[in-house]
Amino acid sequence: MEHVFDLFLLIPYPMSMPDDWTVLLITCDSLEAEILKDLLESGGIPVVIRSAKVTPYPVNIGRMGEVKVMIKNADKDAAEEALRKFREEAVFTGDEDYGG
């Protein structure tokens, strides 16, 4: 089986994912992807992050900048609900007092 390496974590993974995995979110922000991954995994949903980014270089051109958050098809409904709540709670209204 051919493998590639996730350049962020240097963990080998198969070139293509099995058919029971689907893309939940495509973003150019690896931090957003990691936060969402932690949120989903804390709820028992397995997550794989796929990216072609070369971390030392801030390249966000087309598909080179994509970070894909992938989940199993069976978890799609629960993951989409968690993503909806995550986005609702992440909205900054400007009313928060940060002591600054």
Helices and strands as residue ranges (DSSP letters): E 3-5, E 12-14, E 21-27, H 30-42, E 47-51, G 62-65, E 67-72, G 73-75, H 76-89
